[in-house]
Amino acid sequence: MNSAISRRDFLQKGAVLSGGLVLAISIPGCGRKSGSKPGGALVRSDFSAWLQIGSDESIRFYCDKSEMGQGVYTALPMLLAEELGVAVDRIKVEFAPAGAPFVNTFLGTQITGGSTSVREGWPKLRLAGAQAREMLIAAACAEWGIATTGCLTEDGQVVSPRGQRLSFGALAEAAGKLPVPKVVPLRKSQDFRVIGKPHARLDTPLKVDGSAQFGIDVRLDGMLYGALAQSPVLGGKATSFDATRAKAMPGVKDVILTSTGVLVLADSWWRARRARDTLSIEWDGGANKGLDTAKMWQGLRAAAAGAGQEARNDGDALKALADGARSGAKVLRADYELPLLAHATLEPQNCTASVTADGCDLYVPTQIQQVAQATAASAAGLKPEQVRVHTTFLGGGFGRRLEVDFIPAAVEASKAVGKPVKILWTREDDMTHDAYRPPAFDQVAAALGKDGKPTAWHIHLTSPSITARMFPGVVEKAVDPFAIEAAANYPYDVPNVRVSYQRHEIGINVGYWRSVSHALNCFVAESFMDELAFAAGADPVAYRLSLLARQPRFAAVLKTATEEAHYATPAKGHRFGVALMEGYGTYMAQVAEVSMAGGKLKVHHVHCALDCGQVINPRIVESQVEGALLFGLTAALWGQIDLKEGRVQQTNFDRYRLLRMPEIPKISTYILDSSADPGGIGEPATALIAPAICNGIFALTQKRIRSLPLATHGFA
Amino acid sequence: MYILNVNGKTLEVEVEADTPLLWVLRDTLGMTGTKYGCGMALCGACTVHLDGEPIRSCVTPVSALTTGQKVTTIEGLSADRSHPVQKAWIELDVPQCGYCQSGQIMSAVALLAKTPKPTDADIDAAMAGNLCRCGTYQRIRAAIHRAAEIKGS
């Protein structure tokens, strides 16, 4: 599909190197792993454009994932460096263009999301590094006239058993002419020199002196700055506008109607924004003009009466629940509700486009390059391969930049005025025009046996589907896999388990938000687990462990977190709440130490134990746990988006409150040794903190929290 | 026209009186290290120094600056990332996405100038105006302590 352009782009880059090694690598089997492909043919990475070694000793890695804080700019080169035999710092990282070689084999298009980057790169980047290594060794041995046996690479050199050395740069030209070996040995874990060891992030230096280039920082010759007026009612359209005042203001160059709103173009952003606020616009609010939060909840609760789609069915949970009720066993039922949330990336949405006769250059902080490319192409009337996507650093992603709603206006405007255009949304634009985390109305029920253990567990999830809009092909025949996480993989030993999902759309776009449905469903499943434990008269940790005999990885993280927290001996007035989850192949337990002061919750310390399989860089793992956990804590305490007449009521950080430094708990992370394949780490810690602290609140107050945020209960 | 002193250089800018210093720095002068986050002094991403004091440049109109006042931005902190705060940030790998970090660093530098050995409480008080959506706070706090050590040694 797009391989031609990226190959050409790649070869053009390669041409600047004198006689550089260019790897063309086929990876058998990688394509077969892509289970859920959003449409299109089977995707295979049939050409590697990741690695270039130049005769000038340069080593370039074209990073196929977006760096949004999660550390791919460092962790992925570490995988290459391990096999190649070179210091990680020697690798220069550039962001890859859009193109088929960079398709995420887990997700079927070029995506940074789903905590897949390391998991997906684990086989293919090590293979690419190993193939390059073997080619360099072969070239060196040809030069020396010896067999390759016993040769190795270290510090960017091939070393023979007799101690001869040749640098990668000296070998690049000869190695580039050799066939790419199909089968190469990968380094054994006991021999790892890079993987599993802490390594400084390669992007840190750029982020302490202001030099890292985010989308907002793009500056092109002759560029105009755009401020966009979007419909205050989500989904509405401008029907007419009067720009007389705006056009008379200093620096204003043009005012145009785009597909996503009325755009003021000026010679600086401030001038554009000032003029935008003088526009007089008639809006057609469209279908959402009567939408408000109360109506949204009515719709969700009513829809929950539907049977939904079955996502898991072990035994017969419905019968077991009915039998339990008839026989007088304890049957518990509870409804849980979770609100709409904004992503609130600190860098507001923005896009810079330069449309010329021969194509479009798109400078954009995006998590989804090929969709960005197709969107720009459509807006410009070009073919996708005529759009060159330049991914910048992302000032936060969290799923927001899987959307492409900030792209068309920039492209349309650049085409209209014949100049590069950078559009920047204000914070208010960003907060009020997000694709929000879906709300959920979830019903959960369980029957307990005489021993207090559950005999049946049924969760019925009702929420809108993100995937139905983003990748409709995925949900044609299957339950939306991103609606049932942390429910379908319910780990506890219960004979009858049913998970059902009722899709219900609410009229506005919902989007993937860090940890996606894990954050919804883990809250319900793990809060309710505590309800069961208390109904059984058992300690919540002992109760969980009694149901995890066949789940050693779950049990291990729970034991570690509770031991480290000294769970049995809380400080005076303090209590612990726990939560447990597997997500993205990572097993995690969080134990939150909480107390109450003046009716407000205080979270003192969160102990997080995890088994994420083979760790690449423990330093990044710890950072991601801390960051993801605070992302979830912020939401649990205050996160809520409200709608009134189709308009979002929260507009800035005064009404959409985020954690500040004095408010954070201490976070301790314990990484369990594991030789399993790597799990994802960018997201899971987000999902556990809400149930952990709410279980702590119950231990303190005997009040069960079944909806968030805690601010609505007066606890935050 | 306004005459500004930014990072030791005297610069003339032709902008309206209500233009926030942030946009003069970013768009007029091309110094993009200082970030826009909220436009209401709620997030601190735009923090720069005015005569050594941290200010939110997104709500500081250029006309509010008086002649001779010195503006310092992240670009003016050091030529080679050698400021103790930058060194500490690198040593502890503080940033994640990095977007807020110019503002965090400028707030931290201002704190250490007044309070060379800050306590956790001092740090929390001085840094409460700087949001980090990635949640790097724990590392920022540790890095400020580390910067104090580097500075003191």
Interface residues (C-beta under 8 A of the other chain):
Chain A: E67 M68 G69 Q70 G71 A200 R201 D203 T204 P205 L206 K207 V208 D209 G210 S211 A212 Q213 F214 I216 D217 R219 Y225 P250 S268 W269 W270 R271 R274 A344 T345 L346 E347 P348 F393 L394 G395 G396 G397 F398 L424 T426 R427 R619 S623 Q624 E626 G627 A628 L629 L630 F631 N652 F653 D654 L658 L659 R660 M661 P662 I664 K666 I667
Chain B: V15 E16 D18 T19 P20 W23 R26 D27 T28 G30 M31 T32 G33 T34 K35 Y36 G37 C38 G39 M40 L42 C43 A45 T73 I74 E75 L77 S78 R81 Q86 W89 I90 D93 V94 P95 Q96 C97 G98 Y99 C100 Q101 S102 I105 I123 D124 A125 M127 A128 G129 N130 L131 C132 R133 C134 G135 T136 Y137 Q138 R139 I140 R141
